[in-house]
Amino acid sequence: MPSTRLEAFSDAVFAIIITIMVLDLKVPHGDQVAALRPLLPIFLSYVLSFAFLGIYWNNHHHMLHTVKQISGVNLWANLHLLFWLSLIPFTTGWMGENNFAAMPVAAYGVVLLLAAIAYWVLERSLIATEGPDSKIARAVGSHIKEYVSLALYAVAVAIASWLPLIACGCYVFVALMWLVPDRRIEKRMSSRTSAKRD
């Protein structure tokens, strides 16, 4: 099966997840700036989760453009990723509604950790399907950012009971780290395009 069908389905799920999150933002009762103050934790957790979903969508999009065929294993690996991402609105709302309390912050980190593992599983399954000399295998290269992300998620979950705001800081750091574009796949694709022109 071509990758376009998987990408279209995944894009729809990403759109639904973001829509669910934005629907959790309630209109304040009152017309003064002070009416917005109680909504600040909810809004901040929304911004963080929106950034994570945008990062996943962007990297997922680029990754799927490097593959030609999708196997059944790839379909299940993709569903595994989408399952964990679909829990982000729940943990986002829980964390924001409870002013970044320990248990919701830890649950948020667990979901982020398991989504990161699921993304890695999808990446590995696509490489297994395409082969060790495929575009995706050559484009992925170093995994330093992935390992740092996993370590920070694990640390954040471990310390959330005592230091929930520091745990949130770990999540923000991971998001900022991934906002810096990961150009491995883009470089590989553009070099292939320029090689074909020559």
N, CA, C and O of each residue as an XYZ file, in Angstrom:
792
protein
N       0.846     -1.174      0.000
C       0.000      0.000      0.000
C       0.894      1.239      0.000
O       1.899      1.274      0.710
N       0.539      2.261     -0.791
C       1.335      3.495     -0.781
C       1.175      4.256      0.535
O       0.182      4.095      1.244
N       2.164      5.079      0.843
C       2.167      5.785      2.128
C       1.146      6.917      2.189
O       0.839      7.406      3.276
N       0.611      7.346      1.036
C      -0.301      8.500      1.030
C      -1.569      8.229      1.831
O      -2.096      9.132      2.480
N      -2.059      7.002      1.791
C      -3.280      6.687      2.538
C      -3.030      6.759      4.046
O      -3.851      7.291      4.793
N      -1.909      6.230      4.480
C      -1.552      6.290      5.897
C      -1.364      7.735      6.342
O      -1.779      8.116      7.437
N      -0.738      8.532      5.488
C      -0.513      9.936      5.830
C      -1.842     10.689      5.937
O      -2.017     11.500      6.845
N      -2.775     10.429      5.023
C      -4.071     11.112      5.058
C      -4.840     10.757      6.334
O      -5.432     11.628      6.971
N      -4.825      9.484      6.697
C      -5.502      9.059      7.928
C      -4.868      9.712      9.147
O      -5.571     10.212     10.025
N      -3.546      9.707      9.201
C      -2.823     10.285     10.338
C      -3.082     11.781     10.446
O      -3.268     12.301     11.546
N      -3.095     12.478      9.306
C      -3.372     13.910      9.319
C      -4.752     14.195      9.899
O      -4.931     15.153     10.652
N      -5.721     13.363      9.547
C      -7.074     13.541     10.081
C      -7.095     13.352     11.599
O      -7.761     14.104     12.312
N      -6.369     12.353     12.088
C      -6.318     12.114     13.537
C      -5.636     13.272     14.246
O      -6.100     13.711     15.299
N      -4.536     13.777     13.683
C      -3.872     14.945     14.277
C      -4.835     16.121     14.359
O      -4.887     16.812     15.377
N      -5.597     16.352     13.296
C      -6.547     17.469     13.281
C      -7.625     17.297     14.348
O      -8.020     18.261     15.003
N      -8.094     16.071     14.515
C      -9.124     15.805     15.531
C      -8.566     16.022     16.935
O      -9.239     16.601     17.788
N      -7.340     15.560     17.177
C      -6.722     15.720     18.499
C      -6.593     17.211     18.848
O      -6.907     17.620     19.965
N      -6.134     18.008     17.895
C      -5.981     19.445     18.146
C      -7.348     20.090     18.358
O      -7.491     20.973     19.204
N      -8.353     19.658     17.598
C      -9.703     20.205     17.765
C     -10.251     19.886     19.151
O     -10.853     20.746     19.795
N     -10.047     18.672     19.606
C     -10.508     18.298     20.953
C      -9.832     19.176     22.003
O     -10.473     19.614     22.958
N      -8.536     19.429     21.824
C      -7.817     20.247     22.801
C      -8.352     21.672     22.842
O      -8.541     22.236     23.920
N      -8.594     22.251     21.680
C      -9.038     23.650     21.661
C     -10.454     23.776     22.209
O     -10.819     24.821     22.748
N     -11.253     22.722     22.076
C     -12.606     22.768     22.623
C     -12.605     22.768     24.153
O     -13.594     23.155     24.775
N     -11.501     22.335     24.755
C     -11.388     22.360     26.215
C     -11.088     23.753     26.758
O     -11.174     23.983     27.964
N     -10.737     24.682     25.872
C     -10.501     26.054     26.314
C     -11.856     26.734     26.477
O     -12.539     27.006     25.490
N     -12.240     27.003     27.697
C     -13.554     27.574     28.000
C     -13.491     29.095     27.995
O     -12.481     29.689     28.374
N     -14.572     29.711     27.564
C     -14.674     31.162     27.564
C     -14.830     31.635     29.010
O     -15.656     31.096     29.746
N     -14.043     32.641     29.428
C     -14.140     33.107     30.821
C     -15.452     33.840     31.077
O     -16.039     34.431     30.171
N     -15.896     33.789     32.325
C     -17.078     34.535     32.751
C     -16.606     35.886     33.259
O     -16.033     35.979     34.345
N     -16.839     36.904     32.501
C     -16.394     38.240     32.856
C     -15.654     38.879     31.706
O     -15.117     38.192     30.837
N     -15.630     40.206     31.705
C     -15.009     40.936     30.603
C     -13.736     41.672     31.017
O     -13.255     42.545     30.295
N     -13.202     41.322     32.163
C     -11.970     41.949     32.647
C     -10.788     40.992     32.452
O     -10.963     39.779     32.337
N      -9.595     41.564     32.418
C      -8.382     40.752     32.270
C      -8.263     39.760     33.421
O      -7.745     38.658     33.241
N      -8.742     40.145     34.607
C      -8.663     39.264     35.776
C      -9.423     37.965     35.558
O      -9.106     36.956     36.187
N     -10.430     37.970     34.671
C     -11.199     36.753     34.389
C     -10.353     35.721     33.649
O     -10.675     34.533     33.652
N      -9.274     36.175     33.016
C      -8.393     35.257     32.278
C      -7.388     34.557     33.190
O      -6.872     33.497     32.837
N      -7.105     35.136     34.357
C      -6.069     34.601     35.240
C      -6.282     33.134     35.604
O      -5.321     32.367     35.557
N      -7.504     32.702     35.967
C      -7.685     31.285     36.299
C      -7.471     30.346     35.108
O      -7.227     29.152     35.286
N      -7.565     30.898     33.890
C      -7.398     30.071     32.692
C      -5.944     29.951     32.243
O      -5.640     29.199     31.318
N      -5.053     30.684     32.889
C      -3.654     30.688     32.456
C      -3.004     29.298     32.476
O      -2.349     28.941     31.497
N      -3.152     28.499     33.538
C      -2.556     27.149     33.498
C      -3.135     26.287     32.374
O      -2.413     25.508     31.752
N      -4.423     26.426     32.118
C      -5.054     25.651     31.042
C      -4.488     26.083     29.695
O      -4.188     25.249     28.840
N      -4.347     27.390     29.515
C      -3.817     27.907     28.256
C      -2.354     27.500     28.061
O      -1.960     27.112     26.962
N      -1.553     27.586     29.121
C      -0.142     27.212     29.008
C       0.020     25.729     28.686
O       0.870     25.361     27.875
N      -0.786     24.879     29.310
C      -0.701     23.444     28.995
C      -1.158     23.186     27.561
O      -0.631     22.297     26.893
N      -2.139     23.961     27.084
C      -2.590     23.841     25.689
C      -1.467     24.219     24.730
O      -1.217     23.513     23.753
N      -0.787     25.336     25.006
C       0.301     25.783     24.131
C       1.398     24.724     24.055
O       1.903     24.424     22.974
N       1.764     24.160     25.202
C       2.801     23.123     25.227
C       2.373     21.902     24.416
O       3.153     21.373     23.624
N       1.143     21.462     24.613
C       0.663     20.280     23.898
C       0.509     20.556     22.405
O       0.787     19.684     21.581
N       0.068     21.762     22.052
C      -0.040     22.123     20.639
C       1.336     22.062     19.981
O       1.478     21.578     18.858
N       2.354     22.563     20.699
C       3.724     22.513     20.169
C       4.164     21.067     19.958
O       4.736     20.741     18.918
N       3.901     20.192     20.941
C       4.287     18.786     20.789
C       3.566     18.144     19.599
O       4.188     17.433     18.810
N       2.277     18.387     19.471
C       1.533     17.798     18.357
C       2.042     18.331     17.018
O       2.133     17.587     16.041
N       2.371     19.619     16.980
C       2.934     20.178     15.753
C       4.270     19.547     15.393
O       4.545     19.282     14.223
N       5.092     19.308     16.395
C       6.394     18.663     16.175
C       6.188     17.244     15.647
O       6.828     16.839     14.677
N       5.298     16.496     16.285
C       5.033     15.127     15.824
C       4.484     15.122     14.403
O       4.912     14.326     13.567
N       3.533     16.015     14.132
C       2.937     16.047     12.795
C       3.990     16.369     11.743
O       4.038     15.728     10.693
N       4.836     17.364     12.020
C       5.871     17.782     11.082
C       6.852     16.640     10.798
O       7.139     16.337      9.640
N       7.361     16.013     11.855
C       8.324     14.926     11.674
C       7.685     13.699     11.022
O       8.309     13.034     10.195
N       6.444     13.404     11.398
C       5.699     12.288     10.812
C       5.525     12.512      9.310
O       5.720     11.598      8.508
N       5.159     13.724      8.948
C       4.968     14.092      7.542
C       6.256     13.871      6.743
O       6.241     13.242      5.685
N       7.364     14.397      7.262
C       8.639     14.239      6.563
C       9.067     12.771      6.486
O       9.579     12.316      5.463
N       8.853     12.052      7.561
C       9.255     10.654      7.581
C       8.496      9.842      6.533
O       9.089      9.026      5.827
N       7.195     10.063      6.435
C       6.399      9.287      5.480
C       6.734      9.627      4.030
O       6.474      8.822      3.135
N       7.303     10.801      3.784
C       7.686     11.156      2.419
C       8.959     10.451      1.965
O       9.348     10.562      0.803
N       9.600      9.739      2.860
C      10.809      9.000      2.480
C      10.511      7.543      2.146
O      11.401      6.825      1.691
N       9.284      7.094      2.362
C       8.965      5.682      2.136
C       8.048      5.525      0.930
O       7.287      6.427      0.581
N       8.140      4.359      0.306
C       7.326      4.080     -0.884
C       6.148      3.180     -0.566
O       5.046      3.388     -1.072
N       6.381      2.179      0.276
C       5.341      1.201      0.583
C       5.143      1.100      2.092
O       6.056      1.354      2.877
N       3.932      0.725      2.471
C       3.569      0.557      3.876
C       3.136     -0.891      4.091
O       2.339     -1.434      3.325
N       3.667     -1.501      5.133
C       3.287     -2.887      5.463
C       2.245     -2.881      6.574
O       1.938     -1.838      7.150
N       1.711     -4.054      6.863
C       0.766     -4.195      7.967
C       1.393     -3.832      9.300
O       0.732     -3.244     10.156
N       2.653     -4.172      9.484
C       3.366     -3.818     10.725
C       3.449     -2.303     10.865
O       3.285     -1.765     11.959
N       3.707     -1.612      9.745
C       3.768     -0.153      9.769
C       2.424      0.449     10.160
O       2.372      1.431     10.900
N       1.342     -0.136      9.667
C       0.000      0.361     10.010
C      -0.235      0.270     11.510
O      -0.728      1.214     12.128
N       0.122     -0.875     12.092
C      -0.089     -1.044     13.535
C       0.845     -0.153     14.344
O       0.451      0.379     15.381
N       2.081      0.012     13.874
C       3.021      0.910     14.572
C       2.506      2.348     14.531
O       2.639      3.086     15.507
N       1.921      2.743     13.404
C       1.358      4.089     13.292
C       0.152      4.257     14.216
O       0.010      5.292     14.867
N      -0.712      3.251     14.276
C      -1.862      3.303     15.185
C      -1.406      3.370     16.644
O      -2.020      4.049     17.467
N      -0.332      2.664     16.948
C       0.239      2.704     18.301
C       0.650      4.136     18.655
O       0.368      4.616     19.753
N       1.315      4.810     17.722
C       1.703      6.206     17.939
C       0.468      7.088     18.114
O       0.405      7.899     19.038
N      -0.513      6.929     17.223
C      -1.708      7.768     17.292
C      -2.494      7.535     18.578
O      -3.125      8.457     19.095
N      -2.459      6.301     19.098
C      -3.135      6.027     20.369
C      -2.568      6.904     21.485
O      -3.319      7.555     22.212
N      -1.240      6.917     21.615
C      -0.640      7.704     22.702
C      -0.846      9.186     22.474
O      -1.079      9.929     23.428
N      -0.766      9.641     21.214
C      -1.000     11.053     20.946
C      -2.449     11.439     21.233
O      -2.724     12.573     21.626
N      -3.373     10.504     21.038
C      -4.788     10.815     21.292
C      -5.083     11.019     22.775
O      -6.130     11.564     23.125
N      -4.174     10.587     23.650
C      -4.346     10.811     25.086
C      -3.827     12.176     25.534
O      -4.050     12.572     26.678
N      -3.151     12.887     24.665
C      -2.606     14.198     25.032
C      -3.699     15.183     25.441
O      -3.503     15.906     26.418
N      -4.849     15.255     24.744
C      -5.881     16.196     25.223
C      -6.353     15.908     26.651
O      -6.601     16.835     27.422
N      -6.475     14.640     26.998
C      -6.905     14.292     28.359
C      -5.890     14.753     29.395
O      -6.250     15.421     30.364
N      -4.617     14.397     29.195
C      -3.600     14.766     30.188
C      -3.334     16.274     30.174
O      -2.987     16.850     31.205
N      -3.494     16.912     29.015
C      -3.348     18.367     28.936
C      -4.404     19.050     29.796
O      -4.094     19.929     30.600
N      -5.659     18.632     29.615
C      -6.747     19.210     30.396
C      -6.599     18.949     31.876
O      -6.834     19.834     32.698
N      -6.206     17.720     32.219
C      -6.039     17.356     33.626
C      -4.947     18.197     34.280
O      -5.101     18.686     35.399
N      -3.839     18.354     33.553
C      -2.714     19.122     34.089
C      -3.093     20.598     34.236
O      -2.802     21.211     35.263
N      -3.731     21.161     33.233
C      -4.098     22.570     33.278
C      -5.165     22.876     34.311
O      -5.081     23.885     35.012
N      -6.173     22.012     34.412
C      -7.274     22.224     35.366
C      -6.807     22.141     36.821
O      -7.436     22.708     37.715
N      -5.713     21.438     37.048
C      -5.223     21.239     38.417
C      -3.941     22.005     38.699
O      -3.170     21.647     39.589
N      -3.721     23.078     37.918
C      -2.587     23.981     38.163
C      -1.249     23.258     38.270
O      -0.450     23.545     39.162
N      -1.013     22.326     37.364
C       0.260     21.610     37.279
C       0.576     20.844     38.555
O       1.707     20.861     39.042
N      -0.443     20.169     39.090
C      -0.253     19.321     40.272
C       0.561     18.089     39.895
O       0.679     17.739     38.721
N       1.120     17.436     40.916
C       2.086     16.357     40.715
C       1.559     15.208     39.856
O       2.200     14.845     38.870
N       0.411     14.628     40.201
C      -0.072     13.453     39.482
C      -0.411     13.751     38.016
O      -0.014     12.979     37.144
N      -1.129     14.840     37.710
C      -1.382     15.138     36.294
C      -0.111     15.427     35.505
O      -0.011     15.054     34.336
N       0.866     16.090     36.134
C       2.132     16.368     35.448
C       2.872     15.067     35.149
O       3.447     14.911     34.072
N       2.857     14.136     36.096
C       3.499     12.835     35.873
C       2.772     12.063     34.776
O       3.415     11.454     33.921
N       1.432     12.081     34.791
C       0.658     11.373     33.757
C       0.936     11.963     32.377
O       1.048     11.232     31.393
N       1.044     13.269     32.313
C       1.375     13.933     31.053
C       2.731     13.443     30.536
O       2.894     13.166     29.347
N       3.692     13.343     31.445
C       5.016     12.854     31.064
C       5.016     11.414     30.605
O       5.735     11.055     29.673
N       4.207     10.579     31.259
C       4.112      9.176     30.843
C       3.581      9.087     29.418
O       4.089      8.310     28.610
N       2.559      9.883     29.111
C       2.000      9.874     27.751
C       3.041     10.359     26.744
O       3.179      9.778     25.668
N       3.776     11.422     27.086
C       4.822     11.906     26.180
C       5.924     10.868     25.991
O       6.412     10.670     24.878
N       6.312     10.210     27.072
C       7.339      9.173     26.986
C       6.888      8.024     26.092
O       7.645      7.568     25.235
N       5.658      7.556     26.289
C       5.163      6.429     25.499
C       4.921      6.828     24.039
O       5.077      5.997     23.145
N       4.543      8.089     23.785
C       4.411      8.568     22.400
C       5.779      8.603     21.721
O       5.903      8.242     20.550
N       6.805      9.037     22.454
C       8.154      9.073     21.887
C       8.650      7.666     21.562
O       9.270      7.446     20.522
N       8.378      6.726     22.443
C       8.760      5.329     22.173
C       7.995      4.807     20.959
O       8.563      4.117     20.113
N       6.704      5.138     20.876
C       5.887      4.689     19.743
C       6.396      5.274     18.429
O       6.381      4.596     17.402
N       6.847      6.532     18.457
C       7.412      7.134     17.241
C       8.677      6.391     16.818
O       8.893      6.128     15.635
N       9.506      6.059     17.803
C      10.736      5.317     17.510
C      10.397      3.943     16.918
O      11.050      3.495     15.976
N       9.379      3.280     17.469
C       8.947      1.970     16.944
C       8.469      2.111     15.495
O       8.794      1.275     14.652
N       7.704      3.156     15.205
C       7.245      3.391     13.835
C       8.424      3.620     12.902
O       8.475      3.061     11.806
N       9.360      4.434     13.335
C      10.555      4.700     12.530
C      11.313      3.403     12.233
O      11.707      3.152     11.094
N      11.513      2.583     13.272
C      12.221      1.309     13.088
C      11.450      0.374     12.153
O      12.054     -0.312     11.328
N      10.118      0.344     12.279
C       9.330     -0.554     11.421
C       9.367     -0.104      9.966
O       9.370     -0.937      9.060
N       9.394      1.204      9.736
C       9.498      1.707      8.361
C      10.861      1.375      7.768
O      10.959      1.022      6.592
N      11.903      1.485      8.571
C      13.241      1.130      8.093
C      13.310     -0.360      7.791
O      13.920     -0.761      6.800
N      12.690     -1.187      8.634
C      12.681     -2.639      8.384
C      11.941     -2.963      7.085
O      12.349     -3.859      6.346
N      10.862     -2.241      6.808
C      10.095     -2.477      5.585
C      10.857     -2.009      4.352
O      10.884     -2.703      3.336
N      11.475     -0.835      4.440
C      12.153     -0.244      3.285
C      13.558     -0.818      3.054
O      14.051     -0.844      1.926
N      14.188     -1.272      4.130
C      15.527     -1.844      3.995
C      16.607     -0.935      4.540
O      16.400      0.271      4.670
N      17.778     -1.513      4.864
C      18.861     -0.745      5.494
C      19.497      0.301      4.586
O      20.151      1.221      5.078
N      19.316      0.179      3.262
C      19.881      1.161      2.331
C      18.828      2.141      1.824
O      19.065      2.858      0.852
N      17.678      2.176      2.472
C      16.575      3.035      2.025
C      16.828      4.491      2.369
O      17.731      4.821      3.138
N      15.998      5.367      1.773
C      16.096      6.807      2.066
C      15.918      7.086      3.549
O      16.665      7.866      4.139
N      14.924      6.443      4.145
C      14.644      6.715      5.557
C      15.784      6.241      6.450
O      16.126      6.912      7.424
N      16.376      5.091      6.130
C      17.485      4.579      6.945
C      18.678      5.529      6.881
O      19.344      5.773      7.887
N      18.941      6.063      5.684
C      20.072      6.983      5.541
C      19.762      8.347      6.152
O      20.666      9.013      6.658
N      18.513      8.769      6.114
C      18.140     10.097      6.602
C      18.102     10.184      8.121
O      18.402     11.235      8.687
N      17.740      9.103      8.780
C      17.544      9.148     10.236
C      18.861      9.417     10.959
O      18.927     10.313     11.801
N      19.889      8.672     10.649
C      21.208      8.930     11.226
C      21.258      8.871     12.744
O      20.789      7.912     13.356
N      21.835      9.914     13.348
C      22.051      9.979     14.791
C      20.733     10.070     15.554
O      19.754     10.637     15.069
N      20.730      9.503     16.753
C      19.534      9.506     17.596
C      19.738     10.305     18.884
O      19.060     10.051     19.880
N      20.649     11.250     18.877
C      20.981     11.971     20.106
C      19.760     12.693     20.667
O      19.479     12.596     21.862
N      19.027     13.422     19.810
C      17.855     14.152     20.305
C      16.805     13.194     20.864
O      16.151     13.499     21.862
N      16.647     12.044     20.226
C      15.671     11.064     20.713
C      16.055     10.554     22.095
O      15.206     10.457     22.980
N      17.331     10.226     22.283
C      17.790      9.702     23.570
C      17.683     10.754     24.672
O      17.281     10.448     25.794
N      18.048     12.004     24.342
C      17.932     13.084     25.329
C      16.466     13.289     25.704
O      16.147     13.490     26.876
N      15.578     13.241     24.720
C      14.140     13.403     24.978
C      13.621     12.317     25.905
O      12.936     12.605     26.887
N      13.944     11.070     25.594
C      13.489      9.955     26.429
C      14.015     10.086     27.856
O      13.288      9.840     28.819
N      15.275     10.472     27.985
C      15.865     10.627     29.322
C      15.166     11.746     30.092
O      14.869     11.589     31.276
N      14.904     12.864     29.437
C      14.237     13.978     30.115
C      12.803     13.636     30.502
O      12.342     14.028     31.574
N      12.091     12.908     29.639
C      10.739     12.475     29.999
C      10.778     11.577     31.238
O       9.975     11.736     32.158
N      11.716     10.636     31.248
C      11.821      9.710     32.383
C      12.168     10.455     33.671
O      11.594     10.179     34.724
N      13.104     11.396     33.586
C      13.470     12.196     34.761
C      12.274     13.009     35.232
O      12.002     13.078     36.431
N      11.558     13.626     34.296
C      10.405     14.455     34.653
C       9.325     13.640     35.362
O       8.752     14.092     36.353
N       9.051     12.446     34.856
C       8.044     11.587     35.498
C       8.514     11.213     36.902
O       7.714     11.189     37.838
N       9.806     10.922     37.052
C      10.342     10.509     38.362
C      10.291     11.632     39.390
O      10.063     11.373     40.572
N      10.501     12.877     38.959
C      10.551     13.987     39.920
C       9.222     14.730     40.057
O       9.108     15.629     40.890
N       8.222     14.373     39.261
C       6.953     15.116     39.258
C       6.274     15.134     40.618
O       5.594     16.104     40.952
N       6.445     14.084     41.408
C       5.806     14.041     42.731
C       6.333     15.117     43.664
O       5.593     15.618     44.511
N       7.600     15.477     43.520
C       8.215     16.460     44.409
C       8.354     17.824     43.751
O       8.185     18.857     44.400
N       8.661     17.821     42.461
C       8.960     19.066     41.757
C       8.186     19.135     40.436
O       8.786     19.060     39.364
N       6.864     19.278     40.507
C       6.088     19.243     39.265
C       6.432     20.365     38.285
O       6.373     20.156     37.073
N       6.785     21.539     38.781
C       7.122     22.627     37.860
C       8.468     22.390     37.176
O       8.653     22.778     36.023
N       9.402     21.759     37.877
C      10.678     21.389     37.234
C      10.420     20.322     36.172
O      11.032     20.347     35.105
N       9.520     19.389     36.461
C       9.146     18.374     35.468
C       8.563     19.044     34.230
O       8.885     18.665     33.104
N       7.703     20.043     34.439
C       7.148     20.790     33.304
C       8.254     21.498     32.531
O       8.201     21.600     31.305
N       9.252     21.983     33.256
C      10.403     22.602     32.596
C      11.131     21.624     31.686
O      11.608     22.000     30.615
N      11.215     20.370     32.114
C      11.821     19.333     31.267
C      11.017     19.159     29.981
O      11.591     19.024     28.901
N       9.678     19.162     30.099
C       8.827     19.023     28.912
C       9.028     20.203     27.966
O       9.118     20.031     26.750
N       9.097     21.399     28.537
C       9.301     22.597     27.714
C      10.653     22.518     27.014
O      10.759     22.867     25.838
N      11.685     22.064     27.720
C      13.010     21.952     27.118
C      12.995     20.989     25.936
O      13.593     21.270     24.897
N      12.311     19.852     26.089
C      12.225     18.887     24.980
C      11.517     19.525     23.785
O      11.963     19.381     22.646
N      10.413     20.230     24.046
C       9.691     20.881     22.949
C      10.583     21.896     22.240
O      10.610     21.947     21.011
N      11.307     22.700     23.007
C      12.197     23.694     22.399
C      13.311     23.025     21.598
O      13.712     23.513     20.542
N      13.802     21.907     22.115
C      14.856     21.174     21.421
C      14.375     20.688     20.052
O      15.131     20.706     19.080
N      13.103     20.249     19.982
C      12.569     19.735     18.720
C      12.024     20.831     17.825
O      11.821     20.600     16.633
N      11.776     22.043     18.376
C      11.347     23.147     17.528
C      12.461     23.573     16.584
O      12.205     24.082     15.493
N      13.699     23.361     17.017
C      14.815     23.567     16.101
C      14.673     22.485     15.037
O      14.739     21.297     15.354
N      14.479     22.878     13.783
C      14.129     21.885     12.758
C      15.136     20.748     12.662
O      16.349     20.960     12.682
N      14.607     19.548     12.557
C      15.428     18.360     12.332
C      15.537     18.198     10.816
O      14.618     17.691     10.173
N      16.630     18.618     10.268
C      16.760     18.711      8.811
C      17.342     17.463      8.154
O      17.642     17.479      6.961
N      17.504     16.385      8.914
C      18.129     15.191      8.338
C      17.362     14.693      7.122
O      17.952     14.431      6.074
N      16.054     14.564      7.262
C      15.253     14.016      6.174
C      15.170     15.020      5.033
O      15.284     14.636      3.869
N      14.975     16.294      5.342
C      14.893     17.307      4.296
C      16.187     17.360      3.485
O      16.149     17.450      2.258
N      17.331     17.306      4.167
C      18.618     17.326      3.460
C      18.743     16.126      2.528
O      19.185     16.259      1.387
N      18.355     14.969      3.018
C      18.454     13.758      2.225
C      17.555     13.852      0.989
O      17.957     13.466     -0.108
N      16.336     14.367      1.176
C      15.394     14.474      0.066
C      15.848     15.520     -0.948
O      15.734     15.294     -2.153
N      16.362     16.662     -0.484
C      16.793     17.711     -1.413
C      18.046     17.294     -2.164
O      18.212     17.656     -3.330
N      18.943     16.533     -1.515
C      20.146     16.072     -2.215
C      19.785     15.053     -3.289
O      20.427     15.008     -4.338
N      18.757     14.229     -3.037
C      18.300     13.265     -4.039
C      17.661     13.989     -5.230
O      17.845     13.588     -6.379
N      16.909     15.062     -4.943
C      16.261     15.816     -6.006
C      17.275     16.511     -6.887
O      17.155     16.486     -8.112
N      18.292     17.145     -6.268
C      19.317     17.839     -7.058
C      20.165     16.842     -7.834
O      20.623     17.161     -8.932
N      20.391     15.637     -7.295
C      21.145     14.597     -8.014
C      20.388     14.143     -9.253
O      20.996     13.879    -10.290
N      19.070     14.052     -9.151
C      18.272     13.626    -10.302
C      18.298     14.674    -11.406
O      18.260     14.320    -12.584
N      18.362     15.977    -11.047
C      18.392     17.034    -12.047
C      19.692     17.001    -12.835
O      19.712     17.279    -14.034
N      20.800     16.650    -12.136
C      22.128     16.623    -12.788
C      22.246     15.383    -13.626
O      23.278     15.162    -14.259
